[in-house]
Amino acid sequence: MNDPRACNCALNNGGRLSPDNHRPGRMRWHSPKRGTGAHMAFMNCSSGIR
């Protein structure tokens, strides 16, 4: 994971991990669905706004 802060923010705000089909043995993180309160919390977290 190239951006540990964004990954951590995603997982703490409704995001998820999934296997990366293009790189066996690696995982990808996904942010919460756009337009939701969880996505806004993720954006605030990853940009450093508290």
N, CA, C and O atoms as a CHARMM CRD file, in Angstrom:
* protein
*
  200
    1    1 MET  N      0.85700  -1.16900   0.00000 PROA 1      0.00000
    2    1 MET  CA     0.00000   0.00000   0.00000 PROA 1      0.00000
    3    1 MET  C      0.89700   1.22300   0.00000 PROA 1      0.00000
    4    1 MET  O      1.69900   1.42500   0.91200 PROA 1      0.00000
    5    2 ASN  N      0.75400   2.01400  -1.00700 PROA 2      0.00000
    6    2 ASN  CA     1.63500   3.15700  -1.18000 PROA 2      0.00000
    7    2 ASN  C      1.29600   4.33100  -0.28600 PROA 2      0.00000
    8    2 ASN  O      2.15000   5.18300  -0.04100 PROA 2      0.00000
    9    3 ASP  N      0.07300   4.39500   0.20500 PROA 3      0.00000
   10    3 ASP  CA    -0.34000   5.52200   1.03100 PROA 3      0.00000
   11    3 ASP  C     -0.97500   5.00200   2.31500 PROA 3      0.00000
   12    3 ASP  O     -2.19800   4.87700   2.38600 PROA 3      0.00000
   13    4 PRO  N     -0.16300   4.69400   3.33700 PROA 4      0.00000
   14    4 PRO  CA    -0.69100   4.11700   4.56600 PROA 4      0.00000
   15    4 PRO  C     -1.71800   5.00800   5.26800 PROA 4      0.00000
   16    4 PRO  O     -2.67200   4.50500   5.86100 PROA 4      0.00000
   17    5 ARG  N     -1.52500   6.33600   5.20500 PROA 5      0.00000
   18    5 ARG  CA    -2.46900   7.23100   5.87600 PROA 5      0.00000
   19    5 ARG  C     -3.85500   7.13800   5.23400 PROA 5      0.00000
   20    5 ARG  O     -4.85400   7.01100   5.94100 PROA 5      0.00000
   21    6 ALA  N     -3.92300   7.20100   3.90600 PROA 6      0.00000
   22    6 ALA  CA    -5.21100   7.11800   3.21700 PROA 6      0.00000
   23    6 ALA  C     -5.84600   5.75200   3.43100 PROA 6      0.00000
   24    6 ALA  O     -7.06000   5.65400   3.60800 PROA 6      0.00000
   25    7 CYS  N     -5.03800   4.69800   3.41700 PROA 7      0.00000
   26    7 CYS  CA    -5.56200   3.35600   3.65500 PROA 7      0.00000
   27    7 CYS  C     -6.16700   3.27100   5.04700 PROA 7      0.00000
   28    7 CYS  O     -7.27800   2.76700   5.21300 PROA 7      0.00000
   29    8 ASN  N     -5.44700   3.75600   6.04100 PROA 8      0.00000
   30    8 ASN  CA    -5.93600   3.73800   7.41400 PROA 8      0.00000
   31    8 ASN  C     -7.22000   4.55200   7.54000 PROA 8      0.00000
   32    8 ASN  O     -8.16200   4.11600   8.20100 PROA 8      0.00000
   33    9 CYS  N     -7.27100   5.71400   6.92300 PROA 9      0.00000
   34    9 CYS  CA    -8.48700   6.53900   6.95300 PROA 9      0.00000
   35    9 CYS  C     -9.65000   5.80800   6.29400 PROA 9      0.00000
   36    9 CYS  O    -10.77200   5.84800   6.79900 PROA 9      0.00000
   37   10 ALA  N     -9.39800   5.15000   5.18700 PROA 10     0.00000
   38   10 ALA  CA   -10.46000   4.41800   4.49400 PROA 10     0.00000
   39   10 ALA  C    -11.01300   3.31100   5.37300 PROA 10     0.00000
   40   10 ALA  O    -12.22900   3.16700   5.50200 PROA 10     0.00000
   41   11 LEU  N    -10.13500   2.53300   5.97300 PROA 11     0.00000
   42   11 LEU  CA   -10.58900   1.41100   6.79300 PROA 11     0.00000
   43   11 LEU  C    -11.31200   1.88000   8.05400 PROA 11     0.00000
   44   11 LEU  O    -12.22000   1.20000   8.53100 PROA 11     0.00000
   45   12 ASN  N    -10.92600   3.02200   8.59300 PROA 12     0.00000
   46   12 ASN  CA   -11.59200   3.54800   9.78900 PROA 12     0.00000
   47   12 ASN  C    -12.91500   4.22600   9.47200 PROA 12     0.00000
   48   12 ASN  O    -13.68300   4.52400  10.38700 PROA 12     0.00000
   49   13 ASN  N    -13.20000   4.47600   8.20200 PROA 13     0.00000
   50   13 ASN  CA   -14.41400   5.20500   7.82200 PROA 13     0.00000
   51   13 ASN  C    -15.26600   4.45600   6.81300 PROA 13     0.00000
   52   13 ASN  O    -15.91300   5.08400   5.97500 PROA 13     0.00000
   53   14 GLY  N    -15.28500   3.14300   6.87000 PROA 14     0.00000
   54   14 GLY  CA   -16.19000   2.37100   6.02600 PROA 14     0.00000
   55   14 GLY  C    -15.60000   1.82500   4.75200 PROA 14     0.00000
   56   14 GLY  O    -16.33100   1.25200   3.94300 PROA 14     0.00000
   57   15 GLY  N    -14.31400   1.97700   4.53900 PROA 15     0.00000
   58   15 GLY  CA   -13.66500   1.41200   3.35800 PROA 15     0.00000
   59   15 GLY  C    -13.42700  -0.07600   3.54600 PROA 15     0.00000
   60   15 GLY  O    -13.85300  -0.67000   4.53600 PROA 15     0.00000
   61   16 ARG  N    -12.73100  -0.67300   2.56800 PROA 16     0.00000
   62   16 ARG  CA   -12.50400  -2.11600   2.66900 PROA 16     0.00000
   63   16 ARG  C    -11.21500  -2.49500   1.95700 PROA 16     0.00000
   64   16 ARG  O    -10.65800  -1.72400   1.17700 PROA 16     0.00000
   65   17 LEU  N    -10.76400  -3.70100   2.25000 PROA 17     0.00000
   66   17 LEU  CA    -9.62200  -4.30800   1.56500 PROA 17     0.00000
   67   17 LEU  C    -10.12300  -5.41700   0.66900 PROA 17     0.00000
   68   17 LEU  O    -11.10700  -6.08400   0.98900 PROA 17     0.00000
   69   18 SER  N     -9.45200  -5.61900  -0.45300 PROA 18     0.00000
   70   18 SER  CA    -9.79400  -6.73000  -1.33800 PROA 18     0.00000
   71   18 SER  C     -8.51500  -7.21700  -2.01000 PROA 18     0.00000
   72   18 SER  O     -7.55900  -6.45400  -2.14800 PROA 18     0.00000
   73   19 PRO  N     -8.48900  -8.47900  -2.43000 PROA 19     0.00000
   74   19 PRO  CA    -7.30400  -8.97800  -3.13600 PROA 19     0.00000
   75   19 PRO  C     -7.10400  -8.24200  -4.46100 PROA 19     0.00000
   76   19 PRO  O     -8.06700  -7.90000  -5.14800 PROA 19     0.00000
   77   20 ASP  N     -5.85700  -8.00800  -4.80000 PROA 20     0.00000
   78   20 ASP  CA    -5.52000  -7.37000  -6.07300 PROA 20     0.00000
   79   20 ASP  C     -5.33500  -8.47200  -7.10900 PROA 20     0.00000
   80   20 ASP  O     -4.34200  -9.19900  -7.05900 PROA 20     0.00000
   81   21 ASN  N     -6.25200  -8.60900  -8.03100 PROA 21     0.00000
   82   21 ASN  CA    -6.21500  -9.67000  -9.03200 PROA 21     0.00000
   83   21 ASN  C     -5.04600  -9.55100  -9.99800 PROA 21     0.00000
   84   21 ASN  O     -4.65000 -10.54000 -10.61400 PROA 21     0.00000
   85   22 HSD  N     -4.48900  -8.35300 -10.13700 PROA 22     0.00000
   86   22 HSD  CA    -3.38400  -8.14300 -11.06300 PROA 22     0.00000
   87   22 HSD  C     -2.02900  -8.40400 -10.42400 PROA 22     0.00000
   88   22 HSD  O     -1.03100  -8.57400 -11.12300 PROA 22     0.00000
   89   23 ARG  N     -1.99300  -8.43400  -9.08700 PROA 23     0.00000
   90   23 ARG  CA    -0.74600  -8.69000  -8.36300 PROA 23     0.00000
   91   23 ARG  C     -1.03400  -9.71600  -7.27100 PROA 23     0.00000
   92   23 ARG  O     -1.37800  -9.34100  -6.15000 PROA 23     0.00000
   93   24 PRO  N     -0.89900 -10.99100  -7.57600 PROA 24     0.00000
   94   24 PRO  CA    -1.20500 -12.04300  -6.60000 PROA 24     0.00000
   95   24 PRO  C     -0.46200 -11.84800  -5.27800 PROA 24     0.00000
   96   24 PRO  O      0.72300 -11.51500  -5.25200 PROA 24     0.00000
   97   25 GLY  N     -1.18400 -12.06300  -4.19200 PROA 25     0.00000
   98   25 GLY  CA    -0.60100 -11.91300  -2.86500 PROA 25     0.00000
   99   25 GLY  C     -0.64500 -10.50200  -2.32900 PROA 25     0.00000
  100   25 GLY  O     -0.26000 -10.27100  -1.18300 PROA 25     0.00000
  101   26 ARG  N     -1.10000  -9.55400  -3.12100 PROA 26     0.00000
  102   26 ARG  CA    -1.18600  -8.15000  -2.69200 PROA 26     0.00000
  103   26 ARG  C     -2.63700  -7.78000  -2.45300 PROA 26     0.00000
  104   26 ARG  O     -3.54700  -8.41600  -2.98400 PROA 26     0.00000
  105   27 MET  N     -2.84600  -6.74400  -1.64800 PROA 27     0.00000
  106   27 MET  CA    -4.19100  -6.26200  -1.33600 PROA 27     0.00000
  107   27 MET  C     -4.35500  -4.83500  -1.84300 PROA 27     0.00000
  108   27 MET  O     -3.38100  -4.09700  -1.99100 PROA 27     0.00000
  109   28 ARG  N     -5.60400  -4.46100  -2.10600 PROA 28     0.00000
  110   28 ARG  CA    -5.96300  -3.08500  -2.49800 PROA 28     0.00000
  111   28 ARG  C     -6.93400  -2.55000  -1.46200 PROA 28     0.00000
  112   28 ARG  O     -7.71400  -3.30900  -0.88700 PROA 28     0.00000
  113   29 TRP  N     -6.89100  -1.25500  -1.22100 PROA 29     0.00000
  114   29 TRP  CA    -7.88700  -0.65200  -0.34300 PROA 29     0.00000
  115   29 TRP  C     -8.83700   0.17900  -1.17800 PROA 29     0.00000
  116   29 TRP  O     -8.46100   0.70200  -2.22700 PROA 29     0.00000
  117   30 HSD  N    -10.06400   0.29900  -0.71300 PROA 30     0.00000
  118   30 HSD  CA   -11.10500   1.04900  -1.40600 PROA 30     0.00000
  119   30 HSD  C    -11.74400   2.01800  -0.42300 PROA 30     0.00000
  120   30 HSD  O    -12.04400   1.65100   0.71300 PROA 30     0.00000
  121   31 SER  N    -11.95000   3.24000  -0.85600 PROA 31     0.00000
  122   31 SER  CA   -12.60700   4.22100   0.00700 PROA 31     0.00000
  123   31 SER  C    -14.10500   3.93700   0.05800 PROA 31     0.00000
  124   31 SER  O    -14.62300   3.19100  -0.77400 PROA 31     0.00000
  125   32 PRO  N    -14.80500   4.52700   1.02900 PROA 32     0.00000
  126   32 PRO  CA   -16.25200   4.36100   1.10200 PROA 32     0.00000
  127   32 PRO  C    -16.92800   4.93800  -0.14600 PROA 32     0.00000
  128   32 PRO  O    -16.33100   5.72900  -0.87700 PROA 32     0.00000
  129   33 LYS  N    -18.15600   4.54000  -0.37400 PROA 33     0.00000
  130   33 LYS  CA   -18.92300   4.99000  -1.54100 PROA 33     0.00000
  131   33 LYS  C    -19.06900   6.51100  -1.53300 PROA 33     0.00000
  132   33 LYS  O    -19.40100   7.11400  -0.51200 PROA 33     0.00000
  133   34 ARG  N    -18.81300   7.11700  -2.69500 PROA 34     0.00000
  134   34 ARG  CA   -18.93500   8.57600  -2.82000 PROA 34     0.00000
  135   34 ARG  C    -20.36100   9.03100  -2.54700 PROA 34     0.00000
  136   34 ARG  O    -21.32700   8.32400  -2.83200 PROA 34     0.00000
  137   35 GLY  N    -20.46500  10.22500  -1.99000 PROA 35     0.00000
  138   35 GLY  CA   -21.77300  10.80000  -1.70600 PROA 35     0.00000
  139   35 GLY  C    -22.32800  10.39400  -0.35000 PROA 35     0.00000
  140   35 GLY  O    -23.44100  10.78100   0.00800 PROA 35     0.00000
  141   36 THR  N    -21.55900   9.61700   0.40600 PROA 36     0.00000
  142   36 THR  CA   -22.01600   9.20500   1.73300 PROA 36     0.00000
  143   36 THR  C    -21.25100   9.97800   2.79600 PROA 36     0.00000
  144   36 THR  O    -20.20100  10.56000   2.52300 PROA 36     0.00000
  145   37 GLY  N    -21.78600   9.97800   4.00400 PROA 37     0.00000
  146   37 GLY  CA   -21.10100  10.62100   5.11200 PROA 37     0.00000
  147   37 GLY  C    -19.76300   9.96300   5.39600 PROA 37     0.00000
  148   37 GLY  O    -18.80500  10.62800   5.79000 PROA 37     0.00000
  149   38 ALA  N    -19.70000   8.64200   5.19400 PROA 38     0.00000
  150   38 ALA  CA   -18.44900   7.91400   5.41500 PROA 38     0.00000
  151   38 ALA  C    -17.37100   8.37700   4.43600 PROA 38     0.00000
  152   38 ALA  O    -16.20100   8.47900   4.80500 PROA 38     0.00000
  153   39 HSD  N    -17.75700   8.65600   3.19900 PROA 39     0.00000
  154   39 HSD  CA   -16.77900   9.12900   2.21700 PROA 39     0.00000
  155   39 HSD  C    -16.27400  10.51500   2.59600 PROA 39     0.00000
  156   39 HSD  O    -15.08700  10.80300   2.44200 PROA 39     0.00000
  157   40 MET  N    -17.15900  11.37400   3.08800 PROA 40     0.00000
  158   40 MET  CA   -16.74600  12.70700   3.50000 PROA 40     0.00000
  159   40 MET  C    -15.78000  12.61600   4.68500 PROA 40     0.00000
  160   40 MET  O    -14.80100  13.35800   4.75100 PROA 40     0.00000
  161   41 ALA  N    -16.06300  11.69800   5.62200 PROA 41     0.00000
  162   41 ALA  CA   -15.16600  11.49900   6.75800 PROA 41     0.00000
  163   41 ALA  C    -13.81100  10.99900   6.27400 PROA 41     0.00000
  164   41 ALA  O    -12.77600  11.42700   6.78600 PROA 41     0.00000
  165   42 PHE  N    -13.80800  10.09800   5.29300 PROA 42     0.00000
  166   42 PHE  CA   -12.55400   9.60400   4.70900 PROA 42     0.00000
  167   42 PHE  C    -11.78300  10.75400   4.08000 PROA 42     0.00000
  168   42 PHE  O    -10.57900  10.87700   4.30400 PROA 42     0.00000
  169   43 MET  N    -12.44300  11.59200   3.30500 PROA 43     0.00000
  170   43 MET  CA   -11.77300  12.71500   2.64300 PROA 43     0.00000
  171   43 MET  C    -11.16800  13.67400   3.67400 PROA 43     0.00000
  172   43 MET  O    -10.03500  14.12800   3.51600 PROA 43     0.00000
  173   44 ASN  N    -11.92900  13.97400   4.72300 PROA 44     0.00000
  174   44 ASN  CA   -11.41200  14.87100   5.76600 PROA 44     0.00000
  175   44 ASN  C    -10.20900  14.24800   6.46400 PROA 44     0.00000
  176   44 ASN  O     -9.23000  14.93700   6.74900 PROA 44     0.00000
  177   45 CYS  N    -10.27800  12.96200   6.73600 PROA 45     0.00000
  178   45 CYS  CA    -9.18200  12.26800   7.40600 PROA 45     0.00000
  179   45 CYS  C     -7.93500  12.24200   6.54400 PROA 45     0.00000
  180   45 CYS  O     -6.84500  12.56800   7.01600 PROA 45     0.00000
  181   46 SER  N     -8.08400  11.85700   5.28000 PROA 46     0.00000
  182   46 SER  CA    -6.91300  11.70500   4.41800 PROA 46     0.00000
  183   46 SER  C     -6.28000  13.03900   4.04000 PROA 46     0.00000
  184   46 SER  O     -5.10200  13.08500   3.68600 PROA 46     0.00000
  185   47 SER  N     -7.04900  14.12300   4.11100 PROA 47     0.00000
  186   47 SER  CA    -6.46900  15.42800   3.78800 PROA 47     0.00000
  187   47 SER  C     -5.89600  16.12700   5.02800 PROA 47     0.00000
  188   47 SER  O     -5.29400  17.19500   4.91900 PROA 47     0.00000
  189   48 GLY  N     -6.08700  15.52100   6.20200 PROA 48     0.00000
  190   48 GLY  CA    -5.52500  16.08700   7.41800 PROA 48     0.00000
  191   48 GLY  C     -6.46900  16.99700   8.17600 PROA 48     0.00000
  192   48 GLY  O     -6.08900  17.53000   9.21900 PROA 48     0.00000
  193   49 ILE  N     -7.67600  17.19400   7.69500 PROA 49     0.00000
  194   49 ILE  CA    -8.66200  18.02300   8.39700 PROA 49     0.00000
  195   49 ILE  C     -9.24100  17.21300   9.53800 PROA 49     0.00000
  196   49 ILE  O     -9.61500  16.05500   9.35100 PROA 49     0.00000
  197   50 ARG  N     -9.31800  17.79600  10.69500 PROA 50     0.00000
  198   50 ARG  CA    -9.86600  17.08800  11.86300 PROA 50     0.00000
  199   50 ARG  C    -11.14100  17.73900  12.30600 PROA 50     0.00000
  200   50 ARG  O    -11.75900  17.29300  13.27300 PROA 50     0.00000
